[in-house]
Amino acid sequence: MVVFARDSEGGGAMAGRLDGKVALVTGAARRNGRATALALAGEGAAVVVNTRAAVAEIEAVAAEIRAAGGRALAVRADITEEAAVAAMVAAAVAEFGRLDILVNNAADRAIAPFCDMTLAEWWRVTGIVLDGAFLCARAAIPHMIAAGGGRIVNMGGVTGHVGAHERAHVSTAKAGLVGLTKALAVEFGGQGITVNCVVPGLIGGPRSASAGEAPSGGGRSRILTGGEGRVEEVAAMILHLCLPESRFITGQSIHVSGGAYLP
């Protein structure tokens, strides 16, 4: 199912390095997704903000973008459903005429002891992170090719590199995004599409109840720079990868973790 609120009229276009570009950010209701949507809009991109259930929150994000003079479309869609993803991308193109940037941010950071984990729990997490990224990228890439190129940024996680207690499904899904990033970078680099993975470490701010505490794999004791990171710092890296001057960066996993993980 896909439901979208059509209202892209703002008080005047926001000028920036992404003028004329259109971005889709999944899981954009809060934290990294919200910060990324605002950062992209701040550089002039029209932004489609997505959620599966947090409708009021994405409408607030879209309203904030419009209030600053930008263009935004709030879309409710389950990214694990093929038809919903196709409808969401079609709505984005119908509203703004193109699609240049995809940020696969949506995730489920559930906690479950491995031996108690049900197959349904495993599928729910890997479905949102991996199947969702697959479906969104597959729907978006033809439009990027038509536009002469594009940017895909997958939101990884430090647990995909170091593991985490009671998060085997999350660690596996996030590690899978690294492989997807490399595969798409190889396949579509010649068509002007870059694909990268941003890997946040311990990021401060309120978390949803289902997310629990920060995973032990990216613990505070390992942060070299001290303290937690901020969602704006993660968003700044994603924005950087979406800019024209970043066309020579692709297939990379870029860690924003204060040195918590050193490859």
Secondary structure, DSSP 4 states (H G I P E B T S, - for coil): -EEEE-----SSPPPSTTTT-EEEESS-SSHHHHHHHHHHHHTT-EEEEEESS-HHHHHHHHHHHHHTT--EEEEEE-TTSHHHHHHHHHHHHHHHS---EEEE---------GGG--HHHHHHHHIIIIIHHHHHHHHHHHHHHHHT-EEEEEE--THHHH--TT-HHHHHHHHHHHHHHHHHHHHHGGGTEEEEEEEE-SB-S---GGG-SPPGGG-GGG-SS-S-B-HHHHHHHHHHHHSGGGTT--S-EEEESTTS---
